[in-house]
Amino acid sequence: MMKHQYNGNRLLAAVFLIISWFSLMVSACTSTADALPQPPEGEVTQKPGLFHEEIQAFRETEVHRHPPENSIVFAGSSSFRLWEGLEDEYAEYGVINRGFGGSRMSDVLENYDELILHYSPRAVFVYEGDNDIYDGRTVNEVADDFTRFLVRTRRDLGDIPVIFVLPKPSGSRWEYRDAYRELAGAIISMAESDPHARVIDSWDEFLNEDGMVSDAYFQEDRLHMNEAGYDIWRELITPVLAEITSQF
């Protein structure tokens, strides 16, 4: 009788060990997306269909110029779109420029499948937030959209590098500087919770000795960068591109 009881206890102990091991494995396999702060439920504030023609134009150009495999996508607003020669400059990295002027982070989310998932990229650079704040959205609303983007990317594409180029200052939108910096802080905090996300902060590079925006880096509208402004971005972005691609 004691022998049967002993065998039964051994069986229960073995079952307990298997269950404990399984629980530990599930916990260890928790995705980065689940570790990120989750945005609130609800619809994203968007401009439905506003950029349909621009998105379709990307598909049309791909008929004649096929995007490289294992590409790196640059998605965002006009600061990317107006970067002439971006793809040629970084051809060795397989960069695809998918900037579309006037866009916000919510527009990137709305067109996520076409802008991001379509290419199965090995890395993504994002520049948004500038137009979002200017359009009257709150810092929290925009930050939630950034989190939604990162969570979706993690679930669809795994732990690819995601690089957020933080909003830059400009003379024409200087009155929004506090909101831009607050948003930058929120994005930095989010990126710190993800080992495969990082930020590029060019804010101080555009300021003069008095702490004001230098017009030397901008076109006449004091909003869009000239070549000197893009040189600042090149100095910050090129080393990041070289680093992340060396890990592939």
C-alpha positions as CSV (number, residue, x, y, z in Angstrom):
1,M,0.0,0.0,0.0
2,M,2.8,2.3,0.9
3,K,4.6,1.5,-2.4
4,H,1.5,2.5,-4.4
5,Q,1.2,5.7,-2.4
6,Y,4.9,6.5,-3.0
7,N,4.5,6.0,-6.8
8,G,1.4,8.2,-6.8
9,N,3.3,11.0,-5.0
10,R,6.1,10.7,-7.6
11,L,3.6,11.0,-10.4
12,L,2.0,14.1,-8.8
13,A,5.4,15.6,-8.3
14,A,6.3,15.0,-12.0
15,V,3.0,16.5,-13.2
16,F,3.6,19.5,-11.0
17,L,7.1,20.0,-12.4
18,I,5.8,19.8,-16.0
19,I,3.1,22.4,-15.3
20,S,5.6,24.7,-13.6
21,W,8.1,24.3,-16.5
22,F,5.3,25.1,-19.0
23,S,4.3,28.2,-17.1
24,L,7.8,29.5,-17.0
25,M,8.2,29.0,-20.8
26,V,5.0,30.8,-21.5
27,S,6.1,33.7,-19.3
28,A,9.5,33.8,-20.9
29,C,8.0,33.9,-24.4
30,T,5.8,36.9,-23.6
31,S,6.2,39.2,-26.6
32,T,7.7,42.7,-26.5
33,A,4.4,44.0,-27.6
34,D,2.7,42.7,-24.4
35,A,5.4,44.4,-22.3
36,L,4.7,47.8,-23.9
37,P,2.3,50.2,-22.2
38,Q,-1.0,49.5,-23.9
39,P,-2.9,52.4,-25.5
40,P,-6.5,53.0,-24.6
41,E,-9.3,51.2,-26.5
42,G,-11.2,53.1,-29.1
43,E,-10.9,54.4,-32.6
44,V,-7.9,56.3,-33.8
45,T,-8.6,59.9,-34.9
46,Q,-7.9,59.8,-38.6
47,K,-8.5,61.6,-41.8
48,P,-10.1,58.7,-43.6
49,G,-9.0,58.2,-47.2
50,L,-7.2,61.6,-47.4
51,F,-4.0,60.1,-48.7
52,H,-5.5,57.4,-50.9
53,E,-4.0,58.8,-54.1
54,E,-0.5,59.2,-52.5
55,I,-0.6,55.6,-51.3
56,Q,-1.7,54.3,-54.7
57,A,1.1,56.3,-56.4
58,F,3.6,54.3,-54.4
59,R,2.2,51.1,-55.9
60,E,2.3,52.6,-59.4
61,T,6.0,53.6,-59.1
62,E,6.8,50.0,-58.0
63,V,5.7,48.7,-61.3
64,H,8.8,50.4,-62.9
65,R,11.1,50.5,-59.9
66,H,10.8,47.4,-57.8
67,P,11.5,48.0,-54.1
68,P,14.5,46.0,-52.8
69,E,14.0,42.9,-50.7
70,N,14.8,43.2,-47.0
71,S,14.1,46.9,-47.3
72,I,14.3,49.6,-44.7
73,V,11.2,51.8,-44.8
74,F,11.2,55.5,-44.0
75,A,7.5,56.4,-43.3
76,G,6.3,59.8,-42.3
77,S,5.4,63.3,-43.3
78,S,6.9,65.8,-45.7
79,S,10.3,66.0,-43.9
80,F,10.8,62.5,-45.4
81,R,8.9,63.1,-48.6
82,L,11.0,66.1,-49.5
83,W,14.3,64.4,-48.8
84,E,15.4,64.2,-52.5
85,G,17.7,61.4,-53.2
86,L,17.1,59.6,-49.9
87,E,16.7,56.2,-51.6
88,D,19.8,56.7,-53.8
89,E,21.9,58.0,-50.9
90,Y,21.1,54.9,-48.9
91,A,20.8,52.4,-51.7
92,E,23.3,50.1,-50.1
93,Y,20.8,49.7,-47.2
94,G,17.8,49.1,-49.3
95,V,16.0,52.2,-48.1
96,I,12.4,52.9,-49.4
97,N,11.1,56.5,-49.0
98,R,7.4,56.4,-48.1
99,G,6.9,59.9,-46.8
100,F,3.6,61.6,-47.7
101,G,3.2,65.3,-47.0
102,G,0.8,66.6,-44.3
103,S,0.5,63.2,-42.7
104,R,0.1,62.4,-39.0
105,M,0.8,59.3,-37.0
106,S,-2.8,58.3,-37.3
107,D,-2.5,58.4,-41.1
108,V,0.5,56.0,-40.9
109,L,-1.7,53.7,-38.8
110,E,-4.6,54.0,-41.2
111,N,-2.3,53.0,-44.1
112,Y,-0.1,50.7,-42.1
113,D,-0.6,47.6,-44.3
114,E,0.3,49.5,-47.5
115,L,3.1,51.6,-46.0
116,I,4.8,49.0,-43.7
117,L,3.5,45.5,-43.8
118,H,3.5,45.4,-47.7
119,Y,7.3,45.4,-47.7
120,S,8.0,43.1,-44.7
121,P,10.9,45.5,-43.9
122,R,13.9,44.6,-41.8
123,A,13.7,48.0,-40.1
124,V,11.5,51.1,-40.0
125,F,12.2,54.8,-39.5
126,V,9.3,57.0,-38.6
127,Y,8.9,60.8,-38.6
128,E,5.6,62.0,-37.3
129,G,4.2,64.2,-34.5
130,D,5.0,67.6,-36.1
131,N,1.7,67.9,-38.0
132,D,-0.2,66.0,-35.3
133,I,0.4,68.7,-32.6
134,Y,-0.1,71.5,-35.2
135,D,-3.5,70.1,-36.1
136,G,-4.6,70.5,-32.5
137,R,-4.2,67.0,-31.1
138,T,-3.0,66.6,-27.6
139,V,0.3,65.1,-26.6
140,N,-1.4,62.1,-25.0
141,E,-3.5,61.4,-28.1
142,V,-0.4,61.5,-30.4
143,A,1.7,59.4,-27.9
144,D,-1.1,56.8,-27.9
145,D,-0.8,56.5,-31.7
146,F,2.9,56.0,-31.5
147,T,2.4,53.2,-29.0
148,R,-0.3,51.6,-31.2
149,F,2.2,51.7,-34.1
150,L,4.9,50.0,-32.1
151,V,2.6,47.4,-30.7
152,R,1.3,46.5,-34.1
153,T,4.8,46.4,-35.6
154,R,5.9,44.0,-32.9
155,R,3.0,41.7,-33.4
156,D,3.3,41.6,-37.2
157,L,7.0,41.9,-37.8
158,G,8.7,40.8,-34.6
159,D,11.7,42.5,-33.1
160,I,12.8,44.5,-36.1
161,P,14.5,47.8,-35.3
162,V,12.1,50.7,-35.1
163,I,13.6,54.2,-35.1
164,F,11.6,57.2,-34.2
165,V,13.0,60.5,-35.5
166,L,11.6,63.0,-33.0
167,P,9.8,66.2,-34.0
168,K,12.3,68.9,-35.0
169,P,11.8,72.6,-34.2
170,S,10.9,75.2,-36.8
171,G,10.5,78.9,-36.9
172,S,7.0,78.7,-38.2
173,R,5.8,76.5,-35.4
174,W,7.9,77.7,-32.6
175,E,4.9,78.4,-30.4
176,Y,4.3,74.6,-30.2
177,R,7.8,73.9,-28.9
178,D,6.7,72.8,-25.4
179,A,4.2,70.3,-26.8
180,Y,6.8,68.9,-29.2
181,R,9.3,68.4,-26.4
182,E,6.6,66.8,-24.2
183,L,5.8,64.4,-27.0
184,A,9.4,63.7,-27.5
185,G,9.7,62.7,-23.8
186,A,6.7,60.4,-24.2
187,I,8.2,58.7,-27.2
188,I,11.6,58.3,-25.5
189,S,9.9,56.7,-22.5
190,M,8.0,54.3,-24.8
191,A,11.2,53.4,-26.7
192,E,13.0,52.7,-23.5
193,S,10.6,49.9,-22.7
194,D,11.5,48.2,-26.0
195,P,15.0,46.9,-26.5
196,H,14.6,47.1,-30.3
197,A,13.3,50.6,-30.5
198,R,15.3,53.9,-30.4
199,V,15.0,57.6,-31.0
200,I,16.9,60.1,-33.0
201,D,16.7,63.6,-31.4
202,S,17.9,66.5,-33.7
203,W,16.2,69.3,-31.7
204,D,19.3,71.0,-30.3
205,E,21.1,70.8,-33.6
206,F,18.6,73.3,-35.2
207,L,19.0,75.9,-32.5
208,N,21.4,78.8,-32.4
209,E,23.4,80.1,-29.4
210,D,20.4,82.0,-28.2
211,G,18.3,78.8,-28.0
212,M,16.1,79.9,-31.0
213,V,15.6,78.1,-34.3
214,S,18.2,79.0,-36.9
215,D,16.6,79.9,-40.2
216,A,19.8,78.8,-41.9
217,Y,18.5,75.2,-41.9
218,F,15.1,75.9,-43.4
219,Q,13.4,77.0,-46.6
220,E,11.6,80.4,-46.9
221,D,8.5,78.9,-45.2
222,R,10.6,78.4,-42.1
223,L,9.1,74.9,-41.8
224,H,10.6,72.6,-44.3
225,M,14.3,71.9,-44.2
226,N,16.8,73.0,-46.9
227,E,19.9,70.9,-47.7
228,A,21.8,72.2,-44.6
229,G,18.9,70.9,-42.5
230,Y,19.1,67.5,-44.1
231,D,22.8,67.4,-43.5
232,I,22.0,67.5,-39.8
233,W,19.7,64.5,-40.2
234,R,22.3,62.7,-42.3
235,E,24.9,63.0,-39.6
236,L,22.5,61.5,-37.1
237,I,20.7,58.9,-39.2
238,T,23.7,57.5,-41.2
239,P,25.5,55.9,-38.2
240,V,22.2,54.4,-37.0
241,L,21.6,52.8,-40.4
242,A,25.1,51.4,-40.4
243,E,24.8,50.0,-36.9
244,I,21.5,48.3,-37.3
245,T,22.3,46.8,-40.7
246,S,25.6,45.4,-39.3
247,Q,23.5,43.3,-37.0
248,F,21.5,41.6,-39.8
